[in-house]
Amino acid sequence: DSFADHYSQPRQFYISQTVCEQGHIVAALVFELSKCAEPGIRARIVAHLRNIDEDMAALVADRLGLADMPAPAPSARPTRTDLKPSLALSIQSNPPDSFKGRVMGVMLSDGFDGSLLAALEKAVAKAGGLIKIIAPRVGGVPCSKNNLHAVHEKIGSAPSVLFDAVAILPGDDSLATTPAALAFLTEAYQHCKFIGWSEGASALVAVCGLPGAEDKAFCALTDTGSVEAFVNGCKALRHWPREVQFHI
């Protein structure tokens, strides 16, 4: 008989999510239904959503631009409202406790601060993570002391989606006129990743139009202490409060 209850389990899952995760679910529904060319199908899905959660259904209907809210779909069994939220069903309620096994992408250009990179490498290694160096040439990138450092990826061939956190440490070239660098930083910001940046990246940050001190996961790297604090924060993997700017 319980197989006829199509809505109680989805309801428990939805109400167990954080507000941010619920926003992701709504955004996913809107994205997929926006691809549907038949208005009637979009309305029928919203009718089913009403049996799961009225607020969710209303948000989806509003973002789809439905003129009229459809009636709830016929249900073989009423949705149970006695099922309580479960923290076990939420990813954000069970965050990782370290950066172990994660990868940080570090973007450099000629003349970067080698001591800042060394501090970053040490902090990430201590946290159990890995660093991948991204630069204009895969043949190597010289620091301010003209020591050549190995490069793993050329700028433009390793987008920020490949990394769990990123750091931007330019040297003589701020990378502010490099389209691939602009895309790298902008997308990392939009994906709510932790971002560390040195003074040399100021021009790049300005061109991207990103805020400064207001964002706790957008960290200025100036010395060993700031680097260690940045890497410690990276264990959270995402800074979800940033998402409110994008109205997903």
Secondary structure, 3 states (H helix, E strand, C coil): CHHHCCCHHHHHHHHCCCHHHHHHHHHHHHHHHHCCCCHHHHHHHHHHHCCCCHHHHHHHHHHHCCCCCCCCCCCCCCCCCCCCCCHHHCCCCCCCCCCCCCEEEEEECCCECHHHHHHHHHHHHHCCCEEEEEECCCCCEEECCCCEECCCEECCCCCHHHCCEEEEECCCCCCCCCHHHHHHHHHHHHCCCCEEECHHHHHHHHHHCCCCCCCCCEEECCCHHHHHHHHHHHHHCCCHHHHHHCCC
